[in-house]
Amino acid sequence: MLATTVVTTAVAAGVIAAPVIAGLGYRAVRRWRTARATAIRTRDGIAEERFVRVGGIDQWIGIRGEDRTNPVLLVLHGGPGSPYSVFTPLLRSWEKHFTVVQWDRRGAGKTLGRNGKAGCGELTLDRMVDDAAEVVEHLREHLRQDKVVLLAGSMGTLVGAQLALRRPGLFHAYVATDCYVDMLRNEAAGYRMTLDRVRAAGNGRGVSRAVAALERIGPDPSRWDVRAWGVKMQWAMRTDPVTPNGAMKLMLSRVLTSPAHTLRDVAHWFSGFAYSRDRLFDEFMAFDARRLGSRFEVPYFLFQGDTDVVTLTGLAEEYFAELQAPTKALVRIRDAGHFCAFTRPEEFLRGLLSHVRPLTAPQTTP
């Protein structure tokens, strides 16, 4: 009997272990191939990752580009705790024209891994704006450039807009993408649109479950807790008319196969998503960009997917029309939803080269 039990246990362990081993093998191959395909080999290129002392703690930044004299493009990630460093391989073509900087903010990604939750200290949007200004000052000195281009995505726009307004002299331009404006209005409209899409799908079991889940949380986002917000986000992404659940699938696939992320880093990426979301929930739900002011002293560009169901395209464009800036332009990314920079990186790059990069040329005096 004992021998039979041992054999049965061994077989069960083998059955469980086999797909795990296969998955790890697939991950290793993907990481190796991606690392080779994205290697920087130019004479004046730069490929660095380091921890920098920012806001009293060590924070991770990655710097990549084919020519360190190219203009610097600092990326502010969304989430609010979902670092975009996992998307670096998708932006390889950008690195021919910009030195692209990824930064894992406090409470997220490798910065969370370095410090732990207790060591990350204060977690507020205002603290992150101050941190971002320190990162820019570091980049100016380290890369010997007077200004940078600021690219903020999704909840990164909650930090980016405030930074561009407070410290315009640091930037050639501010580029917002997947832009949040008035969170309560965005979530209320997004809820109605999501429920309409679900109901239009028919009467299947999955549809009934989705309708019931959305009806339970109700249409008023001012009454939601973080769990209710998660329900709305889940069904908004699942019913994306361009690529159902495409944003989440893209993020998960890139997290799990990133050549720059160990399994420990992956674990911190996931834990940082939840930690930052929970800590910042009340603050980001109260955000309204209009309260910051509508006059920017830096060129302002909105790059928006034309069918974004998370940061609603119509609301972002309405806000953009109200803004005043020395130069501004709206770039619609066709057939794209949330994460349009990463689902349509070549089209996004064309917009950057057309509108933004010319502003980074050295100014000559007559």
Helices and strands as residue ranges (DSSP letters): H 2-37, E 46-54, E 57-65, E 72-76, G 84-96, E 99-104, H 109-119, H 125-143, E 148-153, H 156-166, G 168-170, E 171-177, H 183-200, H 205-217, G 221-223, H 226-238, H 246-257, H 263-285, G 289-292, E 300-305, H 313-322, E 328-333, H 340-343, H 345-351, I 352-356, G 357-360
